[in-house]
Amino acid sequence: MTFGDRAAELAGITSALLGWRPEEFWRSTPAELATALGLDGQPGAEMDRSSLERMLSQFPDNREK
């Protein structure tokens, strides 16, 4: 599953469970999403440095205009 696929799935979940509109989903931080879904503080909810680095290499932030 790609990042886009997972994001679309999570956007649908937040819409169904929380009533969030797409712009609310996209403006939220991962911590806000985890808290809203009741995942904060649960094992696996936190991201370690190696996971962050792996994600950054897979999905670089190319915002050059």
Buried (B, 14 or more C-beta within 10 A) or exposed (E): EEEEEEEBEBBEBBBEEBEBEEEBBEEBEEEEBBBBBEBEEEEEBEEEEEEEEEEEEEEEEEEEE
